[in-house]
Structure formats: structure tokens, C-alpha cells
């Protein structure tokens, strides 16, 4: 039997947690669209979190921290205001989430999305403590996944279609350049963007930084993370 030298194909696990998260988000959007009147406001009041209510709940004794007001910083990750909002988050989640789930495992991806996403929402609540408008969206969790990707694979390259005149040219661009440009925009928008809660810019920044820190903490432990992966 002749075996090709220097080449070995590795079977990659399907990102089941990423798939499950995406299906829940899609199901929630479909349910809202199918409900009488398609009232986003009613669903936002149940699944979304109100920064002022979150801060009020935090002032209570730890025994009351399981209140619906605090649990909403997690449930809000699965609800989106419209299809464009959902599509944008899903696009980023899949571009970076596939490699992240294969690198840190199914449970690692689930914990990162839920816990870091909730942490990002909590940070947003701290920044908007006087706001009584419900906040929804997976942006904090998605930003955390992007941060983990950059922290684990800072020298990886991403394939992009770039407009060159009348044609599109495929090019491989360093991931640090793509993500760095995205993060710079988030920082700019936190300063000059709207501060009415319509877009949770602070959640983007907080989630991303939390994800980078988690990735840096994982890198010294090869038993917990597969650093041989590359998003080719």
C-alpha cells in the first residue's frame, strides 16, 4: 500500500452547538413573524433585558439573582428585531464559530456564547443603567466568538471576494486585519453612534474583549484547545 507522504486528511466534527444556536434563533424569528400582528414589542418585553431592571435586580441580595430580569441577559441572545439583524449575526457567527467550536469543543462553544454573551449584556446594562427600553440580539455572544477566534488564530488568513473594477477578485486576507477593522468600527460607534440602545455597541466591544481574554487564557493548555486548526 502506498501512502502519500506529508498529507493526511482529518475528519472535522460538525459544529452541532453552532447549528443548535442558529436553529433556535431562526425558530424565534419565525414564531414572531407567525404570531398575530407580528408584534416584536411583546416578545422583546419577555425575552429582552431592560438595563434599568437588570441594575435594580443586582442591588438585591444574591438569593434573588435568579430573577427573570437577570435571566433575560441570556434569553435576549436568541431574539432579533428583524431578518436583517438576524442574518448579520448569523453570518459572523458561522464565519468564525465553526473553527472556534472545533478548537474548544462543543461545550466550550456553548459556554463561551452564553456566558460571555451574558457578560457583554451585563456590561451594556451598566453603561445604560437608566434605560428602560428592552435590548435584544446575539451581538455580545457573536463578538465573543470573534474575539476567541482572533486570540486562538491571530496569524490565520481568510478568503474574501474583493471588488476590483467591474470584477470580483478572490484574495486571502490576514484575519487580524479583517477583525481589527471590524473592532475599530465598534470602538468608533461606541463614541459617535446612537446611545439610545437601538444598537448595543458596548456589548460588541465587551464581548470581543472578553473572548480575546478567554482565548489567551486557553492557549497554554493544549488539552483544552486545538491550535492546529486553520480556517482554510
Order of alpha helices (4+ residues) and beta strands (2+ residues): alpha-alpha-beta-alpha-alpha-alpha-alpha-beta-alpha-beta-beta-alpha-alpha
